[in-house]
Amino acid sequence: MNQLRFVVLFGATMFLCAFTTIQSIDWKINDGYSIKFKATDAEGVFKTMTGDISFNENDLSSSKFSVSVDVSSINTGNGMKNKHAKSDKWLDAAKYPSISFNSSKISKSANGYQVEGTLEMHGLKKQIVIPFIFSSNTFKGNFSVNRMDFGVGTMEGMSKKVSNEIALEISVPVTKK
């Protein structure tokens, strides 16, 4: 009787182990990441990013991104443009010190993956979709954001020289935690 119980318990344990859920892998953001932006009459980089990344190509449902960019880390290559970009006429770094993105869904796409989530910038939140690839432990994505959707700048004076659509190119190398 004890042998039968052992066989049943062993079999049940093996059966349950076969259905163990796959968990996402936590990743550490490495130095060497790049956040570039480009528009008519405005281009540069953000130099400071932090965040939490959990991603497993085999379990996208438990994967998530939560990242933040320090607005004061903007660098256009021109001191006056940097000062202007941080001012209350544009990004208002004093009032809105960060730009954040929190994912709600990650899925496969024809060319890699796409992440849906909330982008918060300049005090406003909008749902966006970011296409990306994950290769050689690096996340790479290209997408655009309409600055006017977030109340960044105006369409008056010199500000109207900057296009509404801001193209972003992101590259984030990571290592497993």
C-alpha positions as CSV (number, residue, x, y, z in Angstrom):
1,M,0.0,0.0,0.0
2,N,2.8,2.4,0.8
3,Q,4.5,1.7,-2.5
4,L,1.2,2.5,-4.3
5,R,1.0,5.8,-2.4
6,F,4.6,6.6,-3.3
7,V,4.0,5.8,-7.0
8,V,0.8,7.9,-7.1
9,L,2.4,10.9,-5.3
10,F,5.5,10.7,-7.5
11,G,3.4,10.6,-10.6
12,A,1.2,13.5,-9.4
13,T,4.4,15.5,-8.6
14,M,5.8,14.9,-12.1
15,F,2.5,15.7,-13.7
16,L,2.3,19.1,-11.8
17,C,5.9,19.9,-12.6
18,A,5.2,19.6,-16.3
19,F,2.8,22.5,-16.0
20,T,5.0,24.8,-14.0
21,T,4.7,28.3,-15.3
22,I,7.6,30.0,-17.1
23,Q,8.7,33.2,-15.4
24,S,10.0,36.3,-16.9
25,I,13.7,37.1,-16.6
26,D,14.7,40.2,-14.7
27,W,17.2,42.3,-16.6
28,K,19.7,45.0,-15.4
29,I,20.1,48.0,-17.7
30,N,23.7,48.3,-18.7
31,D,25.8,51.4,-19.4
32,G,25.9,52.2,-23.1
33,Y,22.2,52.6,-23.6
34,S,21.1,55.2,-26.1
35,I,18.0,57.4,-26.3
36,K,18.1,59.6,-29.4
37,F,15.5,62.0,-30.6
38,K,15.2,63.9,-33.9
39,A,12.8,66.4,-35.4
40,T,13.1,69.4,-37.7
41,D,15.4,71.9,-35.9
42,A,15.8,69.7,-32.8
43,E,17.8,66.6,-32.1
44,G,19.9,65.1,-29.3
45,V,19.9,62.5,-26.6
46,F,18.8,61.8,-23.1
47,K,21.7,60.7,-21.0
48,T,20.0,59.2,-17.9
49,M,17.5,56.3,-17.8
50,T,16.5,54.0,-15.0
51,G,14.0,51.2,-14.8
52,D,12.9,47.7,-14.3
53,I,12.7,45.2,-17.1
54,S,11.3,41.7,-16.9
55,F,11.3,39.9,-20.3
56,N,11.1,36.3,-21.4
57,E,10.6,35.6,-25.1
58,N,8.8,32.4,-24.2
59,D,6.4,34.0,-21.7
60,L,5.4,37.5,-22.9
61,S,2.3,37.6,-20.6
62,S,4.5,38.0,-17.5
63,S,7.0,40.3,-19.2
64,K,6.9,44.1,-18.4
65,F,8.8,47.3,-18.7
66,S,8.8,50.2,-16.3
67,V,11.4,52.9,-17.3
68,S,12.0,56.5,-16.6
69,V,14.2,59.1,-18.3
70,D,15.6,62.1,-16.5
71,V,14.4,65.2,-18.4
72,S,17.4,67.2,-17.1
73,S,19.7,64.8,-18.8
74,I,18.7,66.2,-22.3
75,N,21.7,67.0,-24.5
76,T,21.2,68.7,-27.9
77,G,24.9,69.6,-28.3
78,N,24.0,73.2,-27.8
79,G,23.9,74.7,-24.3
80,M,21.3,77.3,-25.2
81,K,19.0,74.7,-26.7
82,N,19.5,72.5,-23.7
83,K,18.4,75.3,-21.4
84,H,15.5,76.1,-23.6
85,A,14.4,72.4,-23.8
86,K,14.4,72.2,-19.9
87,S,12.5,75.4,-19.5
88,D,8.8,75.8,-18.9
89,K,8.3,76.7,-22.6
90,W,9.2,73.0,-23.5
91,L,9.7,70.0,-21.2
92,D,9.6,72.0,-17.9
93,A,12.1,69.8,-16.1
94,A,11.5,71.6,-12.8
95,K,7.8,70.7,-12.8
96,Y,8.0,67.4,-14.7
97,P,11.5,65.9,-14.0
98,S,10.9,62.6,-15.7
99,I,9.4,60.9,-18.8
100,S,8.1,57.4,-17.9
101,F,6.8,54.4,-19.7
102,N,4.9,51.5,-18.1
103,S,3.9,48.5,-20.2
104,S,0.5,46.9,-20.1
105,K,1.0,44.2,-22.8
106,I,3.9,42.8,-24.8
107,S,3.3,40.7,-27.9
108,K,5.0,39.2,-31.0
109,S,4.9,41.2,-34.2
110,A,6.0,40.5,-37.8
111,N,9.4,42.0,-37.2
112,G,10.0,41.2,-33.5
113,Y,7.8,42.4,-30.7
114,Q,5.6,45.3,-29.7
115,V,4.9,46.8,-26.3
116,E,1.8,48.6,-25.4
117,G,1.7,50.9,-22.4
118,T,1.4,54.4,-20.9
119,L,3.8,57.1,-21.8
120,E,3.8,60.0,-19.2
121,M,5.4,63.2,-20.3
122,H,4.9,66.8,-19.3
123,G,2.1,65.7,-16.9
124,L,0.0,63.9,-19.5
125,K,-0.5,60.2,-20.0
126,K,-1.1,58.6,-23.4
127,Q,-1.3,55.0,-24.6
128,I,1.3,54.2,-27.2
129,V,2.7,51.1,-29.0
130,I,6.5,50.7,-29.3
131,P,7.8,48.2,-31.8
132,F,11.1,46.6,-30.8
133,I,13.5,43.8,-31.3
134,F,15.5,41.8,-28.8
135,S,18.9,40.5,-30.0
136,S,22.2,39.9,-28.4
137,N,20.8,41.0,-25.0
138,T,19.9,44.4,-26.4
139,F,16.4,46.0,-26.8
140,K,16.1,48.2,-29.9
141,G,13.2,50.3,-31.0
142,N,12.2,53.1,-33.3
143,F,9.0,55.1,-32.9
144,S,7.6,58.6,-33.0
145,V,5.8,60.8,-30.5
146,N,3.7,63.8,-31.3
147,R,5.0,66.5,-28.9
148,M,1.7,68.5,-29.2
149,D,-0.2,65.4,-27.7
150,F,1.8,66.1,-24.5
151,G,1.6,69.9,-24.6
152,V,5.4,70.2,-25.2
153,G,6.1,73.6,-26.9
154,T,3.7,75.5,-29.0
155,M,3.1,76.3,-32.6
156,E,4.0,79.9,-32.2
157,G,7.2,81.9,-32.8
158,M,10.4,79.9,-33.1
159,S,8.7,76.8,-31.6
160,K,6.7,76.2,-34.8
161,K,10.0,75.4,-36.6
162,V,10.2,72.2,-34.6
163,S,8.1,69.4,-36.2
164,N,5.3,67.9,-34.2
165,E,6.5,64.4,-34.7
166,I,9.6,63.6,-32.7
167,A,11.4,60.4,-33.9
168,L,13.0,58.3,-31.2
169,E,15.6,55.6,-31.5
170,I,16.3,53.5,-28.4
171,S,19.0,50.9,-27.8
172,V,19.2,49.3,-24.3
173,P,21.8,46.7,-23.6
174,V,21.0,44.4,-20.6
175,T,22.3,41.6,-18.5
176,K,20.4,39.1,-16.4
177,K,20.1,40.1,-12.7
